[in-house]
Amino acid sequence: MLAAGLVAGLLAWNGGPGSEKPEAKRDLRPFRQAVAALADTPGLRYQDSATGLMKRDVTVTASGSRFGALGLGDTDLAREVLHIGGRTFTRQKDAGSGTGSGGDTSGKWAAAEESDSVTREVVGHRPSPPDLATALSKALDRLVDTPAPTGSAKPLAVHGTPALAVDTSAGRLLVTEKKPHRVLRLESYGPSPSDEASDGTSVGPANAASVRLTHVTARKVSDDDEEPVEAPEVTDGPLEDSDSDGLDLTPVAEDAVDPMFDTLEKQTKELNNATDSGITLTLSGGGTVKCGSGGCTARNSFAGHITTDAKSRLMSGKVTAVMTASFSIDSKPAGRCTSPQSSFAVTGTSVSGSLSCSNPGAGPTFASVEAQKKAEARARSRASGGRMVQYRIPYRADTLITARALATTEVKKLVDKVRQERDDAGCRPGGSVSGTAYRPGGAVSGRMHAAVLVHHRSSTWAGLLADKKKCPDAKAVSDAEKISERAAEGKVRKSGNYHPHFSDERVKEILTSPDAVYLSQGGRGNLIFRKGEDIVVTKGPGAGVGDVITGYGPSGKKGQSGADAVGGSPEDPGPPVTHEDIVNGKIPDTKGGFMPPARRIR
């Protein structure tokens, strides 16, 4: 009986009128609590849990920035990956230092190609903590009122930590047995539900925690079976269509938050020298070089070709290039120079321009060679009876023009983004206020917990509101709390252009108990309330704060404006809106652009 408790968590007895004996219902509270804590963590570390061809170790921040390393088989994780601001970069670690800071090309960041399946896996199947929490919460919602597993099972452990497990449409979710519950692992289903993990750290008897899902695979246990046994199958979440058999999940601890952002900021700064193999630049003509006592100057023109993929990666629609020139005077090294980064407009898939740079430090070398040449010429002149003798000073410049994946100003924006995310993490309270924490037993208990949440919110956020210098969004946080309190009382104000894509009841539900709240960075700053993959947008701090403008997501239809923005029919369900979409400014608007990025304030 102890083993069964370890696998399936607590049981709830539920019997209707006339029941001969009560029916045990699955208790999802430990899993709900672990997922709620996940939603509020500033970062999550993903590691491939199964022994396979590819090994990956990737950390993802709450805003969806990613960094980590990967490798094949038993080799070291020799390839690094960095994803920030919607761009992905890779590099080989420097063998000597274990970092990518070596002087050769292999130690520099390079833009990842769209065809790179390895980086696509890292970006597409390692969601940010809030988005993973949303996916797991939806998977748990499908298990409400399902019967508890029967029979006994072996105890579970993940790397020595006692665990509870439940089979969901997103895979087998394992969380800590002891409180406070936290996520440990998400793994796919093997060919046999009673197989043990190859590393011995996780024993997975699915019959102790399995559920009957809508999408299943039929499998006969023996020829004598009349009915095939239904095995669960992954149909959503990060493991769907992934090449990973399982993911160890480690929320970033409080004392590891600063080191996480230190690493991310350091690597982001290194993007100043990042290259893009999809941009090819070639010198056109011989160029010019001029040296004198004031130094040397080189100038070269270039022409280039850009692949379609590389063009899509250009943040400003222009190619950024730099030129490096190495000077020599009479075969003596005379230093080098690097031009300032310059941006050049792209015409179709072509680009052209010219660059120049100067090295004043070459002046003394020129003067020294010139003095030597003059002395030699005078000596020859005297030896020839005063005949005029000419002399020449040979010099040259070896130039190299390279394309940069990002301009300096673009790198600065990305660094500022990292610093802002660090500050946002410091503003956020430690306790969970995510709506995912308050849905342990279906709609009725969810509403009851929402009412309790409203009563206790002020104390939860007291520390945040008191520290306005550190957290400049305190006013917006306070406004969001009041909007939720009013919505819980049935009071929802509508703006003059009120046009949500779902019912007023859904609008009220989202405002009352959102999973997260965001402050838009555009204009006056609207407030965005997200629940699952639906959002409601209200006016932000100032006149009319809280007036609902719109709302959309899968719970409603696209409508004409949604179809204009993302295509399809107005009658189609609205597209899902994720945490990463919101904070990275990836929500399409009706003008062919995107809504401004927003930062999470709650």
N, C-alpha and C positions, 0 to 999 in steps of 0.2 A: 504493500500500500504506500510505503514511503517513496518507492521508485516512481509509482504512478503520479504522485504529487509533484515530484521533481520535474517530470516531463510536461505535465499539463497544467500546472498551477493549481489554484484553488477551484473548488466546485461549488456551484450554486444549485440548490434543489428547487425545482419548480414543477408543481403539479396542478392541473386544472380541476374543476369540479367533476367528481365521479371517477377520478383517476384511481386505479387500484394501487399504484405506488408512485411516489414522486419521481420525476425525470430529472436527472442531473444535467445542468446546463454548464457550458464552458465559462469559466471566469477569465475574462480578458484583461482584468485590471492591471496585473503586472506588466503586460505588454503595452497597454495604453500609457501607463506611467513612464515606461522606458522611451516610448516614441515621443511623448510630450517633452521629456528632458532633451531628447535629440533635437527637437525643433528649435530649442533655444541655445544650443551649444554654438560657440563661435567658430568651431572647426571640427572636422571629422577625418580620421586617418583610415584609409582603405588599404587592406593587404589581401592578396589572393591567398585563400585559406587552403586550397587543394594543391597537391603536387602535380604540376602540369608543365607544358612547354614554356609558357610565359609566366614570369613573376613580376608583380607590380606593387609598388609602395607609394601611394599618392595621398596627399593631404588636401582637403577641400575646405575653403573658408565658407562662412555663412553667405557671402555674396557670390560664391561660385568661382573664385580664383583657385587655381590648382597648381600644385608643384609636387614633384616627386621623381622617382627613378624606376627603371624597368630593365629587365634582362631576360635572356633565354636560358632555359634549363638550369643547371647548377652554377652558371657563371655569375659573377658579381653583377649588381644592377648598374650597368655601365652607361646607360643612356638616360639623360635627364629630360624632363618635360616640364614646361611652364605654360599655363593658360591664364591669361588675364585680359580684361577688356574685350572679350570675344575673340582674341587672337591666341594662337598656339605656337609655341617655339620648342625646339629640341636641340640637344647638343650631346656630344660624347664627353664623359668625365675625363679629366686629365689623369693619366695613369699614375703620375708621380705624386700628386697632391690629393687625389680623390675628389677633386672639384673640377668645375669646368672653366677655371680661370687661367688655363695655359695660354701661351703666346701663339700657338698654331691655330689653324682654322678649325680643327676639331674641337677646340675648347670654346668656340664662340657660338652663341645662340643663332639658330637659323629658323626661319618661318617654316612651319610644317605644311606639307602638301595635303591637298584635299584627299588624295588617294592613299594617304598613310593610314592604314587600318588600325595600327597600334595606337596612334594618338587619338583617332576617332573613338576607340574603345574607352580611353581614359576620360575624354570629354563627355561622351554621350552616355556612359554607363557608370559614372561616379558623380551622382547629383550632389548639390549642396545639402547641408543638414536639414534646412527647412523643407526642401523639395523631397528628400528621401522620407522625411517624417510624414509629409502629405501622402505619398504613395503607400507607405506602410499603414497609415491610418485608414485609407480607403480599403486596403486589403483586409484589415481587421474588422471594418464595418460589415464586410460580407459574411463574417462569422458570428454575428450577433444572433443569439437564440439557437445556435447549433448545439447538438448534444455533446456532452463531455465524452472523451474517449473511454473505452472500457478496457479492462484487463490491466496488467502490470507491465512495467517496462524498466529497462536498465536506467540508472541515473545518468544524467548528462553532465558534461563538463567541457568548457572551452579553455584550453591552455591552463587547466587546473582549477578554473573557476566554476563552481556548481551553477548549472543553468536550467532554465525552463525553456520549453520549445513549443511552437505552434506552427502547423502547416498552413500557409496562406497562398493566395494566387500569385504573390510576389516571391514565393520561396519559403523555405523553413526559417522562421525567425527565432533566434535564441537570445534570451536576455538573462541577466543575473538572477539567481534564485533569491538572493537576499536583497532587502531594501537598502538604499534607494535603487530601484531597478534601472538598469541601463542596457543598451543594446550591446551584443557581443558579436553576433555573426548573422549573416543572411546567406543561405546556401540553396543550391538547386537540388532537384530530386534525382537520385541515382536510379539504376535499373531495378534495384530491389529495395523496398522500404525498410528492410531490416539490416541493410549493410552498415558496417561501421566505417567511420572516416579512416583514411589510410594513415593519418598521423597519430591516431589513437587519442587525440584531444577531444574529439566529439563523437559520441555514440548516438546514432540517429534512428531509433526504432519508430518509424513513422506511424505504426499501428497504435502507438500510445498517444499520439497527438495529431492524427490525421483528420482531414475533413473531406467531405465529398464536394468537390468543386464542379462548377458548370462545365469547364473544359477539362476533360480527363483523358487518360490513355487506358484502354482496356487491356488487361493482362491476366492470363490464366495461371493459377498457382500449380495445378496439376491437371492431368487428363480427366480425372474424376470430377472436377468441379463442373457444376451445372452452369454457374454464372461466372463470368470473368471478374477479377478483382480490379477495382478502379484505383489507379495510382494518380496522385496529384501531379499537376503540371504547372510550370511557371508560365503565366499568361500576361503578366504586367510587371512593372518595377524595373530596377536596374539590371536584373539578371535575364530579362526577356531579350532574346536575340544577342546575348552576350557570349563571349568565348570563355568566360570565367565560370568555374563550377561552384565557387563560393567566395564570400568576402568577409574577412575579419573586420569588425567595426570598432574603432576606438575613438570616442569623443575626446577632443583636446581638453586636457585638464587646465584649471585656472592658472597654475604656475607655468604652463607651457604655451599660453596665449601669446605673450610677448616674443618668445623665441620663434614662434610660428610666423608672426608678422615681420620679425627681423629678417628671417630667411627670404620671405616673399619680397620684401622691399629691396634687399641686396640683389636678388636675382633680377628684379624689375629694372633696377638702375643699370645692370649689365646689358640691357637691351639696346643701349646707345650704339653698340657695335654689331647688332644682329644683322644678318644678311638674309637675302631671299633668292633662292636658286632659280626662281621663275622669272627673274629680271636679269637679262644679259646685256652688258654694256661693252662696247668696243671702241677703242681709240680711232678717231678719223683724222688722217693726216699726220704729219710728223710732230706737230706742236712747236712751241717756241720756248727757248730758255735764254736768260740773260743774266750774267754775273758781273759784279763790279765790287768796288771797295765797300759799297753799302749792302752787299749780300747777293743772293741769287733769287730769281723769280722764274717759275715755270707756268706755262699755260697750255692746255690741251682741250680739243673738242672731242665729243663722243657721240655715238648713235647707239640706240639700244632697242631691244625687243622684249615684250612683256607677254607672258602666257595669260590665258583667260583667268586661271585660278589666281595667279599673282595679282592681276588687276583687281579682282574682287577683294583682295586683302589690303589694298591701299586705303588707309584711313581718310586721307585728304583728297584722294583722286590724283595725287602727284607722286612722282618718283623722287626719292631723296638720294643724293649721291655725294661722295667725297673723293678727293684726289690726294694721293700721297706721292711725293716726289723725293727721290734720293739724289743728291748732287755730288759730283766729283769734279775737282779742278786739277788739271794736269795729272790725272789718275790718283789724286789724293782725296780721301773722303772729305766732304764739305757739309755734312749734316743733311737733314731732311726737313720737310715741311708737310703739313696736312691742311688742306683747304677747309674753310668753314662748310658745314653741311648746307647744301642748297637744294631746293625743290624745283622740279621741272614738270611742266604740263604734259599729259599723255594725249596723243592723237591716235585713236584706234588702239593698236597694240604697239605703237612706236613712241620713242622718246629721244630727244637730242638736246645738246647744250654744250657749254664749255665751263671749265673750272680753272682756277689759278691759285697758287700759293707762293709765299716768299719765305726765305730763311735769312734774316739779317746776320745770323751767326756765321754765314759763309764768307762774310766780308774780310775778316782777318786772314783767312786761308788764301783768298784771292790776292790780298795785298802782299802776303809773304811770297806767293808764287810770282807775282808781278815783279817784286824787287829782285828775285833770283833771276828771272828772265832778262831784266834790264842789265843786271851786272854781267851776265853772260854775253849779251849783245855788245856792251861797251868793250869787253875784253876782246871779242872777235874784231870789233871795229879798229881798236888800237893795233891789233896784230896785222891788220890788212892796210895799214897806213892811213887810217881815218875814214875808210870807206863806210858809207851808211849800211848798217845791218838791221834788218827788220826782225822782229820777234812776235810770236803769237802765244796766247794763253788758251789752251784747249779746256773746255768744260762741257759737261753734259748733265742731263737729268733723266733718270729712269722713273717713269711715272706709272701709276696704277690707279685706275678709277673703279670704284666699287659702289654698288647700290646698297643702301641701308633699308632694312625692313621697316624702320620707324624713324621719323624725324625727331630731333632733340626735344621739340615742344611736345610731341606725342608721348615720348617717354616720360617727360615731366608730368603730364596729365595722369599717366598710369601710376606713377609714384605717389602723386597726390591722392589718387583713388585708394591706394593701399593705406596711406596714413589716415584717410577719412574712415576707412573700415576699421582700423585699429581704434580710433576715437569712438566710433559707434559701439564697438564691443565693450569699451570701458563704460559707456553710458548705460548699457542695458543691465537691468537688475539680474541677480543670480537666480532668483526663483522663477519657475515657469509660470507664465500667464497665457500660454498657448491654449487655444480652444481645444486642441487635441487632448488636453489633459482632463477635460470635463465631459467626456462622452462614454462612461463605462458601461452603460446598459441600455443604449437605444435612445430614441427621441425624448421620451418622458423624463428620464433621469438626466439627460443632457440639458433640458430646460431648467430643471431643479438646480443643477450645479451652476448654470449660468446666473441664476438669481443669487446664489451664495457668492459667486465670484464678484458680482457688482458690489456686494456689501463689503468685501475685504480689499478691494482694489486700492483704496487710498493709502493704506499702510504699506502695501507692497511697493508703491512707487514714491513713498515719502522721501526716501534718501535721494532718489533721482531728481525730484522736483526741487529739493533744497540746494542742489549743486548746479545752478544754472551756468556758472562759468565753465565747468567741465562739460556739461551737456546742454548746448544751446537750444536743443529741441524741447526743452521742458514745457514751454507754453503749448506746443503742438501736442505733446503727450497729454497734458491736462485737458486740452480740448477734445482729444480722442476719447478720453475716459468719460467726459460728460456726454458726448454723442452716444456712446454705448449705454450709459445709464438711462438716457432719454428713450432710446430704442427699446430697452427692456421694459419700459413703462408704456410702450406702444406709441411713443411720440417720435415721428420721423418727419423732418421738414424737407420740402421739395423745392428745388430751384426752378426758375422760370423755364429752363430748357430741360426739365426732368425727362429722361428717356432711357430707363433701364431696360435690359433685354430679357428680364424675367420678372416674376410676380413681386408685388409689394411685400408679400409675406417673406419671400426669400431675401429681399433687401433688408427687412427688419432683423431677420435671423443672422445675417452676416454682420450687421452693425452691432448687434447685441453681444455676440460671442465670436469675434474674429480670431483666426489663428495668428494673425500678425497685422500690424498697422504700419504704413509707410508715409513719408512726407516727400512729395514730389519736389524736384529741384528746379522746375521751370516756373517762370512767372511768380505769382503770389505763393505758390506751393499748395497744391491740393493734397488732401488726405486720401489714402487708398486703404481700404479695409479688405483683407483677403481671408476667405474661408475655403479651405480645400483649393480648388482651381477656379473659383469664382471670385470676382472683386466688385466692390462698390466704391465709386469715387465721389467724394464730397468736397465742398469748398474748404480751404484750409484756414489757418488763423487770420482773423480780420473780420470785416463785415460779412455776415451770412455764413459764418463758419458752421459746418455741419450740414448745410443744405445739400441734399443728394443731387448729383448731376447725372450720373449714369451708373450702370452696372452690367457686367457681362461675364460669360464663362459657359461651361458645358451645361449648366442648369437652365440656360435660356437658348433662344435662337440667335443666329447671327444678325438678322435684320438687314435692311438695305445698307446701312452704314458699315456693318461688319463685313458684308459681302464685298463692298467697295474696297475695304482695307485689305482683306486677306483672300478674296476670291470665293468661289462657290456660290451656293444658293442662299438667299435670305432665310429660307426655312431650315437650313442645316443647323445642328447644334453649334453653339458658340465654341470657339477654340479654347483649350485650357490656358489659363494664365498662371505661370509658375513664379516662385520667388525670384529666380534668376532673371526671368523676363522683366520683372518690375525694377530690380536694383540696377540692371544693366541697360535699361532703356530700350527693350526689345519688343514693346507692345505696339503693333501697327496702329496708326491713326488714319482718319478718313482722307488725309491730304497726301498720302503716299509716303509719309515719313514715319516717325516713331514718337511715342510719348516720351517726355524727358525722364531720365533716370530718377529713381527715388531711393531714399535710404530708410531702412527699417528703424522705427522708433519704439516699437513695442511688439 
